Amino acid sequence: METTELPLSLFDFTDFKAFMLKKGLPSGMYSHDHHNLQNWSKRLGYKSASSLSMVLTGERLPSEDMIERLVKDFKMSGREERYFKLLVDLERKKTKNQDVNEHLKQIQKLSTEKNSYSIDLQQFSAISEWYYIALKQLISTDSFIEDENWIHKRLRKKVSVGQIKKALKDLEDLEIIKRDEANRLRVVKPGLITSNDIPSSAIKKHHYGMMELAQEALMEQEVEQRQINSTTMRIKKENLPEAKKFIFDFIKEFSSRFSELESEDVYQMNVQFFELTKQLKH
């Protein structure tokens, strides 16, 4: 069965030098001797390896010019570039004994978004049943066992063994999960983002399934295991875009604050905001 090496992510590093060494001088491609530092320096457009060597040993920080060359050499995305520059600036502020709280907040924010992948509606339609996303989260836990009966029980017996087998295959086909060198399933696209405010039968089906589960949880789960509240209010139509954005930002903030990679339990949070009344034509 096909295996894959999990990709190196800049967002897993809090030291820009450690990332540079791992990315620029990876085992099997380069060694850390002067000759290969020289090769890397030439690739960056420098005649000498001294500047690069001093950055890697922490004797100096990279200049703006070197940062731009590294960004290009590493083929960084816009988010990766911002993160890399924040790490460099963080180190600069530390050397000057300056306040780093704001930088740490920005680094944390980008880091929590590190594994977000856009998925188009056609791809999402293949995994729109609620249990696909739940299964993906379950695979990420340390205690995960690749056994359909075990998964069936962990998902409260709300998904059949046949559905689980198909879901695993679909997630592999979409390369959301892959097998590592030990042939174990691993999630390689943890965060999936779909288009916002675009009508889709697949998205409707996904939300409908999650709302059905919420109804079942209301009856089946103890109050200590759930939190269900509601409020009814009057809102002006012109304020709807701002209200919807507020909800969207809250969900992202909630996930950023409480989502724990070490957790073995998977929870679902639904937020419903909809019109109770209908405008009548006079």
C-alpha positions as CSV (number, residue, x, y, z in Angstrom):
1,M,0.0,0.0,0.0
2,E,1.3,3.5,-0.8
3,T,3.0,5.3,2.0
4,T,4.1,8.9,2.3
5,E,6.5,11.0,4.4
6,L,4.6,13.7,6.3
7,P,5.5,17.1,4.8
8,L,7.8,19.5,6.8
9,S,5.8,22.4,8.0
10,L,7.3,25.8,9.0
11,F,4.4,26.2,11.5
12,D,5.8,23.3,13.6
13,F,8.9,25.5,14.4
14,T,9.3,28.3,16.8
15,D,12.9,28.9,16.0
16,F,13.6,30.1,12.4
17,K,17.2,28.8,12.5
18,A,16.0,25.2,13.3
19,F,13.7,25.4,10.3
20,M,16.4,26.8,8.0
21,L,18.7,23.9,9.0
22,K,16.1,21.3,8.5
23,K,14.8,22.7,5.2
24,G,18.0,24.0,3.7
25,L,20.3,21.2,4.8
26,P,18.0,18.1,5.1
27,S,19.6,14.7,5.7
28,G,20.3,12.9,2.4
29,M,20.4,16.1,0.3
30,Y,23.1,18.1,2.0
31,S,25.5,17.8,4.9
32,H,26.4,20.6,7.3
33,D,30.0,21.1,6.1
34,H,31.3,24.3,4.5
35,H,31.2,23.0,1.0
36,N,27.4,22.5,1.1
37,L,26.8,25.7,2.9
38,Q,28.7,27.3,0.0
39,N,26.3,25.6,-2.5
40,W,23.3,26.9,-0.6
41,S,24.8,30.4,-0.4
42,K,25.4,30.4,-4.2
43,R,21.8,29.3,-4.8
44,L,20.7,32.3,-2.7
45,G,22.9,34.5,-4.8
46,Y,25.8,35.1,-2.3
47,K,29.5,34.6,-3.2
48,S,30.5,33.6,0.4
49,A,28.9,31.2,2.9
50,S,29.9,33.4,5.9
51,S,26.7,35.4,6.2
52,L,24.5,32.3,6.0
53,S,26.8,30.4,8.4
54,M,26.6,33.3,11.0
55,V,22.8,33.3,10.8
56,L,22.6,29.5,11.3
57,T,24.9,29.7,14.3
58,G,22.9,32.6,15.8
59,E,25.8,35.1,15.5
60,R,23.6,37.5,13.5
61,L,20.0,37.8,12.3
62,P,19.2,37.6,8.6
63,S,18.9,40.9,6.7
64,E,15.8,41.9,4.9
65,D,17.6,41.0,1.7
66,M,18.4,37.5,2.9
67,I,14.9,36.9,4.2
68,E,13.5,37.7,0.8
69,R,15.9,35.3,-0.8
70,L,15.1,32.6,1.6
71,V,11.4,33.1,1.1
72,K,11.9,32.6,-2.7
73,D,14.3,29.7,-2.2
74,F,11.9,27.8,0.1
75,K,8.9,28.7,-2.1
76,M,7.0,30.0,0.9
77,S,3.3,30.9,0.7
78,G,2.1,34.3,1.9
79,R,1.2,32.9,5.3
80,E,4.5,31.1,5.6
81,E,6.4,34.3,4.7
82,R,4.5,36.2,7.4
83,Y,5.2,33.5,10.0
84,F,8.9,33.3,9.1
85,K,9.3,37.1,9.4
86,L,7.5,37.1,12.7
87,L,10.0,34.4,14.0
88,V,12.9,36.5,12.9
89,D,11.4,39.7,14.5
90,L,10.7,37.8,17.7
91,E,14.3,36.8,18.0
92,R,15.3,40.4,17.3
93,K,13.1,41.8,20.0
94,K,14.4,39.2,22.5
95,T,18.0,40.3,21.9
96,K,16.9,43.9,22.6
97,N,14.8,42.9,25.7
98,Q,11.7,44.3,24.1
99,D,8.1,43.3,24.7
100,V,7.3,40.2,22.6
101,N,3.6,39.6,23.7
102,E,2.1,41.0,20.5
103,H,4.5,39.0,18.3
104,L,3.6,35.8,20.3
105,K,-0.1,36.4,19.7
106,Q,0.4,36.8,16.0
107,I,2.6,33.7,15.8
108,Q,0.0,31.7,17.7
109,K,-2.7,32.9,15.4
110,L,-0.9,31.9,12.3
111,S,0.2,28.7,13.8
112,T,-3.4,27.7,14.6
113,E,-4.3,28.3,11.0
114,K,-1.2,26.3,9.8
115,N,-3.1,23.2,8.6
116,S,-6.1,24.8,6.9
117,Y,-6.7,23.6,3.4
118,S,-9.3,24.9,1.0
119,I,-11.6,22.2,-0.5
120,D,-13.9,22.8,-3.4
121,L,-17.6,21.9,-3.4
122,Q,-17.0,18.9,-5.7
123,Q,-14.5,17.4,-3.3
124,F,-16.7,18.3,-0.2
125,S,-19.7,16.6,-1.8
126,A,-17.8,13.3,-1.6
127,I,-17.3,13.7,2.2
128,S,-20.4,15.7,3.1
129,E,-21.9,13.1,5.5
130,W,-21.2,14.2,9.1
131,Y,-19.1,11.1,10.0
132,Y,-16.3,11.9,7.5
133,I,-15.1,14.9,9.5
134,A,-15.6,13.0,12.8
135,L,-13.6,10.1,11.4
136,K,-10.8,12.4,10.3
137,Q,-10.6,13.8,13.8
138,L,-10.6,10.3,15.3
139,I,-7.7,9.2,13.1
140,S,-5.7,12.0,14.6
141,T,-5.9,10.7,18.1
142,D,-3.1,8.6,19.6
143,S,-5.5,5.8,20.6
144,F,-6.9,5.4,17.1
145,I,-7.3,1.7,16.0
146,E,-7.8,1.0,12.3
147,D,-10.6,-1.4,12.9
148,E,-14.1,-0.8,11.6
149,N,-15.8,-2.3,14.7
150,W,-13.7,-0.2,17.0
151,I,-14.6,2.9,15.0
152,H,-18.2,1.9,15.0
153,K,-18.3,1.8,18.8
154,R,-16.3,5.0,19.2
155,L,-18.8,6.9,17.0
156,R,-21.6,5.8,19.3
157,K,-22.7,3.1,16.8
158,K,-24.3,5.8,14.7
159,V,-22.3,4.8,11.6
160,S,-22.3,1.3,10.0
161,V,-19.2,-0.7,9.2
162,G,-19.9,-0.4,5.5
163,Q,-20.1,3.4,5.8
164,I,-16.9,3.5,7.7
165,K,-15.0,1.4,5.1
166,K,-16.3,3.7,2.3
167,A,-15.4,6.8,4.3
168,L,-11.8,5.6,4.8
169,K,-11.4,4.9,1.1
170,D,-12.9,8.3,0.1
171,L,-10.6,10.2,2.5
172,E,-7.6,8.4,1.1
173,D,-8.7,9.0,-2.5
174,L,-8.9,12.7,-1.7
175,E,-5.5,12.6,0.0
176,I,-6.9,13.9,3.2
177,I,-5.4,10.9,5.0
178,K,-2.4,8.9,3.9
179,R,-0.3,6.1,5.2
180,D,3.1,6.8,6.9
181,E,6.2,4.7,6.7
182,A,4.8,2.3,9.3
183,N,1.6,1.9,7.2
184,R,-0.5,3.7,9.7
185,L,-3.2,6.1,8.7
186,R,-2.2,9.8,9.2
187,V,-4.2,13.0,8.6
188,V,-2.2,15.2,6.2
189,K,-4.9,17.8,5.8
190,P,-6.2,18.5,9.3
191,G,-8.2,21.7,8.7
192,L,-10.6,21.8,5.7
193,I,-12.2,25.1,4.6
194,T,-15.2,25.3,2.3
195,S,-16.5,28.4,0.6
196,N,-18.6,30.6,2.8
197,D,-22.1,31.8,1.9
198,I,-22.3,29.7,-1.2
199,P,-25.4,27.6,-1.6
200,S,-24.6,23.9,-1.9
201,S,-26.7,20.7,-1.4
202,A,-23.5,19.0,0.0
203,I,-23.0,21.7,2.6
204,K,-26.7,21.6,3.5
205,K,-26.5,17.8,3.9
206,H,-23.5,18.1,6.2
207,H,-25.1,20.8,8.4
208,Y,-28.4,18.9,8.5
209,G,-26.6,15.7,9.7
210,M,-24.8,17.7,12.4
211,M,-28.1,19.3,13.6
212,E,-29.7,15.9,13.8
213,L,-26.9,14.7,16.0
214,A,-27.4,17.8,18.2
215,Q,-31.1,16.7,18.7
216,E,-30.0,13.2,19.6
217,A,-27.4,14.5,22.0
218,L,-30.1,16.6,23.8
219,M,-31.9,13.4,24.6
220,E,-29.0,10.9,25.0
221,Q,-26.2,12.8,26.7
222,E,-25.9,14.0,30.3
223,V,-25.9,17.8,30.7
224,E,-22.3,17.7,31.8
225,Q,-21.3,16.4,28.3
226,R,-23.1,19.1,26.3
227,Q,-24.0,22.8,26.3
228,I,-27.1,23.8,24.4
229,N,-28.5,27.4,24.6
230,S,-30.6,29.6,22.5
231,T,-31.7,33.2,22.3
232,T,-34.3,35.1,20.3
233,M,-33.7,38.7,19.4
234,R,-34.6,41.4,16.9
235,I,-31.9,42.4,14.4
236,K,-31.8,44.9,11.6
237,K,-31.3,43.6,8.1
238,E,-28.4,45.9,7.4
239,N,-26.5,44.5,10.4
240,L,-26.8,40.9,9.2
241,P,-23.3,40.8,7.4
242,E,-21.6,42.1,10.5
243,A,-23.5,39.6,12.7
244,K,-22.6,36.7,10.5
245,K,-18.9,37.7,10.5
246,F,-19.0,38.0,14.3
247,I,-20.3,34.4,14.5
248,F,-17.7,33.2,12.0
249,D,-14.8,34.9,13.9
250,F,-16.2,33.5,17.2
251,I,-16.1,29.9,15.9
252,K,-12.5,30.4,14.7
253,E,-11.5,31.8,18.1
254,F,-13.3,29.1,20.0
255,S,-11.5,26.4,18.0
256,S,-8.2,28.1,18.5
257,R,-8.6,28.4,22.2
258,F,-10.1,24.9,23.1
259,S,-9.0,22.6,20.3
260,E,-6.3,20.2,21.8
261,L,-4.2,17.9,19.6
262,E,-3.6,15.7,22.6
263,S,-7.3,15.0,23.2
264,E,-8.7,11.6,22.6
265,D,-12.3,12.9,22.5
266,V,-14.1,14.5,19.5
267,Y,-16.8,17.1,20.1
268,Q,-19.0,19.0,17.7
269,M,-20.1,22.7,18.1
270,N,-23.0,23.9,16.0
271,V,-24.1,27.5,15.8
272,Q,-27.5,28.3,14.2
273,F,-28.5,31.8,13.3
274,F,-31.7,32.1,11.2
275,E,-34.8,34.1,10.6
276,L,-37.9,33.2,12.6
277,T,-40.2,35.7,10.9
278,K,-41.1,36.4,7.3
279,Q,-41.6,39.8,5.7
280,L,-45.2,40.2,4.5
281,K,-46.0,42.1,1.3
282,H,-48.5,44.9,1.9
